[in-house]
Amino acid sequence: MADRKVTIIGSGPAGLTAALYTARANLKPLLVEGLEAGGQLMLTTMVDNWPGFRDGIMGPDLMTEMRAQAERFGAEVMQGNVTKVDLQNRPFTLAFANGKSITTDALIIATGASARWLEIGSDRKLSGHGVSTCATCDGYFFRGRPIAVVGGGDSAMEEAIYLTRFASKVTVVHRRDALRASKIMQDKAFANPKIEFIWDSEVADVLDEGKGEVTGIVVRNLKTGHQTTLPLDGIFIAIGHTPNTSLFEGQIDLDANGYIRTQSGTKTNVAGVFAAGDVQDHIYRQAITAAGSGCMAAIDAERYVEGMSDHHAGEAALQTTS
Amino acid sequence: MASEKVKTFTDNNFDDETSKGVVLVDFWAEWCGPCRRLAPTVDALASEFDGRATVAKLNVDENPNVPGRYAVRGIPTLLLFKEGQLAETIVGLRAKEDIAQMIERHLGA
Protein backbone atom coordinates (compact mmCIF):
# COMPACT_ATOMS: atom_id res chain seq x y z
CA MET A 1 0.00 0.00 0.00
CA ALA A 2 1.33 3.39 -0.92
CA ASP A 3 1.29 6.17 1.70
CA ARG A 4 -0.82 8.31 -0.63
CA LYS A 5 -3.12 7.78 -3.56
CA VAL A 6 -2.26 11.14 -5.09
CA THR A 7 0.63 13.49 -4.40
CA ILE A 8 1.05 16.87 -6.03
CA ILE A 9 4.34 18.73 -6.28
CA GLY A 10 3.98 22.49 -6.60
CA SER A 11 1.63 25.06 -5.11
CA GLY A 12 0.84 27.50 -7.93
CA PRO A 13 -2.57 27.62 -9.64
CA ALA A 14 -1.98 24.23 -11.34
CA GLY A 15 -0.99 22.40 -8.15
CA LEU A 16 -3.67 23.95 -5.95
CA THR A 17 -6.43 23.32 -8.50
CA ALA A 18 -5.29 19.71 -8.79
CA ALA A 19 -5.39 19.54 -4.98
CA LEU A 20 -8.90 21.02 -4.88
CA TYR A 21 -10.27 18.53 -7.39
CA THR A 22 -8.55 15.44 -5.99
CA ALA A 23 -9.60 16.46 -2.46
CA ARG A 24 -13.21 16.78 -3.58
CA ALA A 25 -12.85 13.33 -5.16
CA ASN A 26 -11.96 12.04 -1.67
CA LEU A 27 -8.44 11.07 -2.66
CA LYS A 28 -6.91 12.91 0.35
CA PRO A 29 -4.10 14.43 -1.71
CA LEU A 30 -0.79 15.55 -0.29
CA LEU A 31 0.54 18.72 -1.83
CA VAL A 32 4.23 19.53 -1.41
CA GLU A 33 4.62 23.28 -1.65
CA GLY A 34 8.21 23.54 -2.83
CA LEU A 35 10.63 26.35 -2.18
CA GLU A 36 8.77 28.97 -4.23
CA ALA A 37 5.45 28.29 -2.52
CA GLY A 38 2.46 29.89 -4.25
CA GLY A 39 4.30 30.06 -7.55
CA GLN A 40 4.86 33.01 -9.82
CA LEU A 41 1.66 34.80 -8.77
CA MET A 42 3.31 35.45 -5.39
CA LEU A 43 5.61 37.86 -7.21
CA THR A 44 2.84 39.84 -8.87
CA THR A 45 0.60 42.67 -7.71
CA MET A 46 -2.83 43.12 -9.28
CA VAL A 47 -4.08 40.27 -11.45
CA ASP A 48 -6.69 41.64 -13.84
CA ASN A 49 -7.22 38.61 -16.05
CA TRP A 50 -8.44 36.05 -13.52
CA PRO A 51 -12.12 35.61 -14.43
CA GLY A 52 -14.57 36.32 -11.64
CA PHE A 53 -12.78 39.31 -10.16
CA ARG A 54 -14.01 42.28 -12.15
CA ASP A 55 -11.82 44.70 -10.20
CA GLY A 56 -8.81 42.39 -10.18
CA ILE A 57 -7.25 40.57 -7.23
CA MET A 58 -3.74 40.72 -5.76
CA GLY A 59 -1.68 37.70 -6.86
CA PRO A 60 -0.65 36.65 -3.31
CA ASP A 61 -4.28 37.00 -2.13
CA LEU A 62 -5.50 34.81 -4.97
CA MET A 63 -3.01 32.13 -3.94
CA THR A 64 -4.04 32.34 -0.28
CA GLU A 65 -7.67 31.83 -1.34
CA MET A 66 -6.83 28.89 -3.61
CA ARG A 67 -4.87 27.20 -0.89
CA ALA A 68 -7.59 27.70 1.73
CA GLN A 69 -10.17 26.34 -0.71
CA ALA A 70 -8.14 23.19 -1.37
CA GLU A 71 -7.59 22.70 2.37
CA ARG A 72 -11.30 23.14 3.06
CA PHE A 73 -11.92 19.89 1.18
CA GLY A 74 -9.16 17.99 2.93
CA ALA A 75 -6.06 18.56 0.82
CA GLU A 76 -2.99 18.35 3.03
CA VAL A 77 -0.45 21.06 2.24
CA MET A 78 3.09 20.26 3.32
CA GLN A 79 5.90 22.76 3.57
CA GLY A 80 9.02 21.36 2.06
CA ASN A 81 10.92 20.50 -0.99
CA VAL A 82 11.17 17.25 -2.93
CA THR A 83 14.84 16.50 -3.54
CA LYS A 84 14.58 13.12 -5.28
CA VAL A 85 11.97 11.02 -7.04
CA ASP A 86 11.84 7.38 -8.07
CA LEU A 87 9.34 6.98 -10.89
CA GLN A 88 10.77 3.68 -12.12
CA ASN A 89 9.35 1.57 -9.31
CA ARG A 90 5.77 1.46 -8.03
CA PRO A 91 4.45 2.98 -5.94
CA PHE A 92 6.51 6.07 -6.77
CA THR A 93 8.83 7.39 -4.05
CA LEU A 94 9.44 11.03 -3.19
CA ALA A 95 12.31 12.04 -0.90
CA PHE A 96 12.38 15.37 0.94
CA ALA A 97 15.09 17.77 2.02
CA ASN A 98 14.57 16.71 5.66
CA GLY A 99 15.58 13.14 4.85
CA LYS A 100 12.07 11.66 5.00
CA SER A 101 10.29 10.03 2.09
CA ILE A 102 6.81 8.88 1.08
CA THR A 103 5.26 6.63 -1.55
CA THR A 104 2.36 7.51 -3.82
CA ASP A 105 0.25 5.73 -6.45
CA ALA A 106 -0.23 8.75 -8.69
CA LEU A 107 1.88 11.87 -9.01
CA ILE A 108 0.90 15.26 -10.39
CA ILE A 109 3.86 17.42 -11.32
CA ALA A 110 3.05 21.13 -11.11
CA THR A 111 6.49 22.51 -10.35
CA GLY A 112 6.08 25.42 -12.74
CA ALA A 113 8.87 27.55 -14.08
CA SER A 114 11.33 29.95 -12.49
CA ALA A 115 12.72 33.22 -13.75
CA ARG A 116 15.55 32.86 -16.23
CA TRP A 117 18.84 34.65 -15.61
CA LEU A 118 21.09 36.24 -18.19
CA GLU A 119 23.73 33.55 -17.54
CA ILE A 120 26.62 35.96 -17.88
CA GLY A 121 27.94 35.24 -14.38
CA SER A 122 27.93 38.77 -13.04
CA ASP A 123 24.12 38.88 -12.91
CA ARG A 124 23.89 35.98 -10.46
CA LYS A 125 26.79 37.20 -8.36
CA LEU A 126 25.12 40.58 -7.87
CA SER A 127 21.71 39.06 -7.15
CA GLY A 128 20.28 40.85 -4.14
CA HIS A 129 22.74 43.70 -4.59
CA GLY A 130 21.06 45.40 -7.51
CA VAL A 131 20.15 42.49 -9.81
CA SER A 132 16.63 41.18 -9.32
CA THR A 133 14.01 38.99 -10.97
CA CYS A 134 11.21 40.33 -8.75
CA ALA A 135 10.09 43.93 -9.21
CA THR A 136 7.45 43.73 -6.49
CA CYS A 137 10.05 42.50 -3.99
CA ASP A 138 12.90 44.79 -4.75
CA GLY A 139 11.56 47.90 -6.51
CA TYR A 140 11.44 49.66 -3.15
CA PHE A 141 15.24 49.77 -2.93
CA PHE A 142 15.50 51.97 -6.01
CA ARG A 143 13.57 55.07 -5.01
CA GLY A 144 14.80 58.00 -7.06
CA ARG A 145 17.44 55.88 -8.80
CA PRO A 146 17.93 54.91 -12.46
CA ILE A 147 17.41 51.25 -13.31
CA ALA A 148 17.08 48.93 -16.31
CA VAL A 149 14.60 46.21 -17.22
CA VAL A 150 15.74 43.48 -19.61
CA GLY A 151 13.11 41.87 -21.85
CA GLY A 152 10.30 42.72 -24.24
CA GLY A 153 7.34 40.59 -23.19
CA ASP A 154 4.29 41.30 -21.05
CA SER A 155 6.14 40.57 -17.82
CA ALA A 156 8.96 42.94 -18.75
CA MET A 157 6.50 45.76 -19.53
CA GLU A 158 4.54 45.10 -16.35
CA GLU A 159 7.74 45.28 -14.32
CA ALA A 160 8.94 48.42 -16.11
CA ILE A 161 5.64 50.20 -15.51
CA TYR A 162 5.50 49.07 -11.89
CA LEU A 163 9.08 50.19 -11.28
CA THR A 164 8.39 53.75 -12.46
CA ARG A 165 6.66 54.18 -9.08
CA PHE A 166 10.09 54.11 -7.47
CA ALA A 167 12.82 54.66 -10.04
CA SER A 168 13.84 58.03 -11.49
CA LYS A 169 14.15 56.40 -14.90
CA VAL A 170 13.57 52.91 -16.32
CA THR A 171 15.54 51.85 -19.39
CA VAL A 172 14.17 48.80 -21.19
CA VAL A 173 16.84 46.78 -22.97
CA HIS A 174 15.41 44.45 -25.61
CA ARG A 175 17.07 42.10 -28.11
CA ARG A 176 14.70 42.95 -30.96
CA ASP A 177 13.42 46.14 -32.59
CA ALA A 178 9.85 45.55 -31.44
CA LEU A 179 8.17 44.34 -28.25
CA ARG A 180 6.62 40.92 -27.86
CA ALA A 181 4.23 42.30 -25.23
CA SER A 182 0.48 42.60 -25.82
CA LYS A 183 -0.83 45.80 -27.41
CA ILE A 184 -2.34 47.10 -24.17
CA MET A 185 0.94 46.68 -22.27
CA GLN A 186 2.95 48.24 -25.11
CA ASP A 187 0.68 51.30 -25.19
CA LYS A 188 1.02 51.72 -21.42
CA ALA A 189 4.80 51.44 -21.57
CA PHE A 190 5.23 53.81 -24.52
CA ALA A 191 2.98 56.38 -22.84
CA ASN A 192 5.03 56.36 -19.63
CA PRO A 193 7.43 59.34 -19.61
CA LYS A 194 9.83 57.57 -17.23
CA ILE A 195 10.42 54.62 -19.57
CA GLU A 196 13.06 54.67 -22.32
CA PHE A 197 13.97 51.91 -24.76
CA ILE A 198 17.24 50.54 -26.08
CA TRP A 199 16.45 48.29 -29.05
CA ASP A 200 18.37 45.45 -30.73
CA SER A 201 20.61 45.13 -27.70
CA GLU A 202 21.62 42.71 -24.99
CA VAL A 203 23.26 43.10 -21.61
CA ALA A 204 26.87 41.98 -22.00
CA ASP A 205 27.91 42.59 -18.39
CA VAL A 206 26.66 43.87 -15.04
CA LEU A 207 29.04 46.13 -13.10
CA ASP A 208 30.58 46.13 -10.50
CA GLU A 209 31.42 42.71 -9.04
CA GLY A 210 34.44 44.11 -7.22
CA LYS A 211 32.32 46.61 -5.32
CA GLY A 212 29.64 44.04 -4.59
CA GLU A 213 26.82 46.18 -5.92
CA VAL A 214 25.37 47.27 -9.24
CA THR A 215 26.87 50.48 -10.61
CA GLY A 216 26.00 50.03 -14.28
CA ILE A 217 25.52 47.68 -17.21
CA VAL A 218 27.37 47.12 -20.46
CA VAL A 219 24.93 47.06 -23.37
CA ARG A 220 25.90 45.53 -26.70
CA ASN A 221 24.06 46.44 -29.89
CA LEU A 222 23.44 43.14 -31.69
CA LYS A 223 23.42 44.77 -35.15
CA THR A 224 26.53 46.94 -34.87
CA GLY A 225 28.43 45.15 -32.08
CA HIS A 226 28.90 48.54 -30.46
CA GLN A 227 29.11 48.49 -26.65
CA THR A 228 28.10 51.23 -24.26
CA THR A 229 28.21 51.47 -20.50
CA LEU A 230 25.07 52.69 -18.80
CA PRO A 231 25.49 53.88 -15.22
CA LEU A 232 22.55 52.77 -13.05
CA ASP A 233 21.77 51.25 -9.66
CA GLY A 234 19.60 48.29 -10.49
CA ILE A 235 18.69 45.82 -13.20
CA PHE A 236 15.54 43.71 -13.34
CA ILE A 237 15.62 40.62 -15.51
CA ALA A 238 12.35 39.61 -17.23
CA ILE A 239 13.49 37.44 -20.13
CA GLY A 240 11.23 34.49 -19.51
CA HIS A 241 11.25 31.32 -17.49
CA THR A 242 12.85 27.89 -17.32
CA PRO A 243 10.71 24.86 -16.40
CA ASN A 244 11.55 23.29 -13.04
CA THR A 245 12.18 19.76 -14.26
CA SER A 246 15.74 18.91 -13.21
CA LEU A 247 14.23 16.59 -10.55
CA PHE A 248 12.70 14.40 -13.27
CA GLU A 249 15.51 14.31 -15.82
CA GLY A 250 16.10 10.81 -17.14
CA GLN A 251 12.84 9.51 -15.64
CA ILE A 252 10.17 11.18 -17.78
CA ASP A 253 10.13 12.56 -21.31
CA LEU A 254 11.18 16.20 -21.59
CA ASP A 255 11.37 18.32 -24.73
CA ALA A 256 14.53 20.06 -25.92
CA ASN A 257 13.82 23.04 -23.66
CA GLY A 258 13.22 20.93 -20.57
CA TYR A 259 9.41 21.08 -20.58
CA ILE A 260 7.55 17.88 -19.69
CA ARG A 261 5.92 16.28 -22.73
CA THR A 262 2.24 15.49 -22.18
CA GLN A 263 -0.23 13.60 -24.34
CA SER A 264 -3.99 12.99 -24.39
CA GLY A 265 -4.59 15.48 -21.62
CA THR A 266 -1.97 15.63 -18.89
CA LYS A 267 -0.40 12.16 -19.20
CA THR A 268 3.38 11.88 -19.25
CA ASN A 269 5.14 8.86 -20.73
CA VAL A 270 5.07 7.20 -17.29
CA ALA A 271 1.61 5.82 -16.44
CA GLY A 272 0.38 7.40 -13.21
CA VAL A 273 2.51 10.53 -13.58
CA PHE A 274 0.68 13.64 -14.78
CA ALA A 275 1.90 17.17 -15.45
CA ALA A 276 0.05 20.48 -15.27
CA GLY A 277 0.78 24.19 -15.56
CA ASP A 278 3.88 25.96 -16.79
CA VAL A 279 6.08 22.89 -16.31
CA GLN A 280 4.47 21.45 -19.47
CA ASP A 281 3.29 24.61 -21.20
CA HIS A 282 5.57 27.06 -22.96
CA ILE A 283 2.78 28.55 -25.06
CA TYR A 284 -0.04 29.92 -22.89
CA ARG A 285 1.57 30.27 -19.44
CA GLN A 286 -1.42 31.97 -17.81
CA ALA A 287 -2.73 31.48 -14.29
CA ILE A 288 -6.08 30.40 -15.71
CA THR A 289 -4.61 27.88 -18.17
CA ALA A 290 -2.41 26.49 -15.40
CA ALA A 291 -5.46 26.09 -13.17
CA GLY A 292 -7.35 24.48 -16.07
CA SER A 293 -4.63 21.93 -16.68
CA GLY A 294 -4.43 21.30 -12.91
CA CYS A 295 -8.09 20.33 -13.01
CA MET A 296 -7.43 18.06 -16.00
CA ALA A 297 -4.52 16.38 -14.19
CA ALA A 298 -6.72 15.79 -11.14
CA ILE A 299 -9.40 14.10 -13.27
CA ASP A 300 -6.76 12.05 -15.13
CA ALA A 301 -5.18 11.01 -11.82
CA GLU A 302 -8.55 10.12 -10.33
CA ARG A 303 -9.32 7.83 -13.29
CA TYR A 304 -5.89 6.26 -13.02
CA VAL A 305 -6.30 5.53 -9.29
CA GLU A 306 -9.82 4.17 -9.87
CA GLY A 307 -8.45 1.93 -12.62
CA MET A 308 -5.83 0.62 -10.20
CA SER A 309 -8.38 -0.32 -7.56
CA ASP A 310 -10.66 -1.95 -10.17
CA HIS A 311 -7.65 -3.93 -11.25
CA HIS A 312 -6.89 -4.95 -7.64
CA ALA A 313 -10.56 -5.76 -7.02
CA GLY A 314 -10.48 -7.91 -10.13
CA GLU A 315 -7.38 -9.72 -8.89
CA ALA A 316 -8.92 -10.22 -5.47
CA ALA A 317 -12.08 -11.62 -7.06
CA LEU A 318 -10.01 -14.03 -9.12
CA GLN A 319 -8.15 -15.19 -6.02
CA THR A 320 -11.32 -15.89 -4.05
CA THR A 321 -12.89 -17.84 -6.88
CA SER A 322 -9.83 -19.96 -7.59
CA MET B 1 2.67 35.36 13.11
CA ALA B 2 6.33 35.42 13.91
CA SER B 3 7.41 33.04 16.62
CA GLU B 4 8.33 34.72 19.91
CA LYS B 5 11.76 33.14 19.62
CA VAL B 6 12.49 35.39 16.64
CA LYS B 7 13.96 38.70 17.78
CA THR B 8 13.17 42.02 16.13
CA PHE B 9 16.17 44.11 15.13
CA THR B 10 16.13 47.78 14.19
CA ASP B 11 18.62 50.34 12.88
CA ASN B 12 19.17 51.32 16.52
CA ASN B 13 19.85 48.00 18.20
CA PHE B 14 21.42 46.16 15.25
CA ASP B 15 25.11 46.59 16.14
CA ASP B 16 24.60 45.65 19.80
CA GLU B 17 22.48 42.65 18.98
CA THR B 18 24.82 41.22 16.36
CA SER B 19 28.04 41.80 18.31
CA LYS B 20 28.17 38.42 20.08
CA GLY B 21 27.77 34.80 19.02
CA VAL B 22 26.13 33.53 15.85
CA VAL B 23 23.25 35.68 14.64
CA LEU B 24 21.01 35.10 11.62
CA VAL B 25 19.09 38.16 10.39
CA ASP B 26 16.18 37.96 7.95
CA PHE B 27 15.75 41.19 5.95
CA TRP B 28 12.08 41.41 4.97
CA ALA B 29 9.09 43.63 4.25
CA GLU B 30 5.32 43.31 4.39
CA TRP B 31 4.87 43.70 0.63
CA CYS B 32 7.37 41.01 -0.33
CA GLY B 33 5.67 37.74 -1.32
CA PRO B 34 8.78 35.55 -1.08
CA CYS B 35 9.49 37.00 2.38
CA ARG B 36 6.14 35.65 3.52
CA ARG B 37 7.16 32.24 2.19
CA LEU B 38 10.42 32.33 4.10
CA ALA B 39 8.83 33.45 7.38
CA PRO B 40 7.80 29.96 8.61
CA THR B 41 11.33 28.70 7.87
CA VAL B 42 12.84 31.51 9.94
CA ASP B 43 10.39 30.75 12.77
CA ALA B 44 11.34 27.08 12.70
CA LEU B 45 15.06 27.91 12.73
CA ALA B 46 14.57 30.16 15.77
CA SER B 47 13.05 27.25 17.70
CA GLU B 48 15.62 24.78 16.45
CA PHE B 49 18.60 26.96 17.48
CA ASP B 50 17.02 28.39 20.63
CA GLY B 51 19.81 29.07 23.14
CA ARG B 52 22.58 28.32 20.63
CA ALA B 53 22.19 31.00 17.98
CA THR B 54 20.10 34.17 17.67
CA VAL B 55 17.52 34.37 14.89
CA ALA B 56 16.09 37.80 14.12
CA LYS B 57 14.12 39.80 11.57
CA LEU B 58 14.74 43.32 10.33
CA ASN B 59 11.98 45.19 8.53
CA VAL B 60 13.67 47.09 5.68
CA ASP B 61 10.72 49.48 5.37
CA GLU B 62 11.15 50.76 8.90
CA ASN B 63 14.93 50.45 9.05
CA PRO B 64 16.68 51.70 5.92
CA ASN B 65 20.18 52.23 7.36
CA VAL B 66 21.32 48.67 8.05
CA PRO B 67 20.21 47.37 4.61
CA GLY B 68 22.05 50.30 3.03
CA ARG B 69 25.22 49.49 4.92
CA TYR B 70 25.27 45.89 3.70
CA ALA B 71 24.16 46.79 0.12
CA VAL B 72 20.98 44.77 0.58
CA ARG B 73 18.87 45.64 -2.46
CA GLY B 74 16.79 42.54 -2.66
CA ILE B 75 14.68 40.62 -0.20
CA PRO B 76 14.39 38.20 1.35
CA THR B 77 18.09 38.28 2.26
CA LEU B 78 19.60 36.39 5.17
CA LEU B 79 22.84 37.64 6.69
CA LEU B 80 24.76 35.56 9.20
CA PHE B 81 27.01 37.31 11.70
CA LYS B 82 29.63 35.68 13.86
CA GLU B 83 31.04 37.74 16.73
CA GLY B 84 29.90 40.91 14.97
CA GLN B 85 31.44 40.01 11.60
CA LEU B 86 29.38 39.30 8.49
CA ALA B 87 30.09 35.66 7.68
CA GLU B 88 27.44 34.52 5.17
CA THR B 89 24.85 35.97 2.79
CA ILE B 90 21.87 34.14 1.34
CA VAL B 91 19.76 35.96 -1.22
CA GLY B 92 16.29 34.61 -1.94
CA LEU B 93 14.64 31.41 -0.84
CA ARG B 94 16.55 28.43 0.50
CA ALA B 95 15.51 25.15 2.09
CA LYS B 96 15.44 25.16 5.91
CA GLU B 97 17.93 22.29 6.04
CA ASP B 98 20.50 24.26 4.01
CA ILE B 99 20.23 27.28 6.28
CA ALA B 100 20.43 25.08 9.39
CA GLN B 101 23.61 23.45 8.06
CA MET B 102 25.12 26.87 7.48
CA ILE B 103 24.37 27.95 11.06
CA GLU B 104 25.76 24.67 12.43
CA ARG B 105 28.97 25.19 10.48
CA HIS B 106 29.57 28.50 12.21
CA LEU B 107 28.55 27.19 15.63
CA GLY B 108 30.97 24.30 15.34
CA ALA B 109 34.02 26.26 14.22
Interface residues (C-beta under 8 A of the other chain):
Chain A: L35 E36 A37 G38 M42 L43 G59 P60 Q79 G80 N81 A97 N98 S127 G128 H129 G130 V131 S132 C134 T136 C137 D138 Y140 F141 F142 G212 E213 V214 D233 G234
Chain B: A29 W31 C32 G33 P34 C35 R36 R37 P40 T41 V60 D61 P67 A71 V72 R73 G74 I75 P76 T77 T89 V91 G92 L93 R94 A95 K96 E97 D98
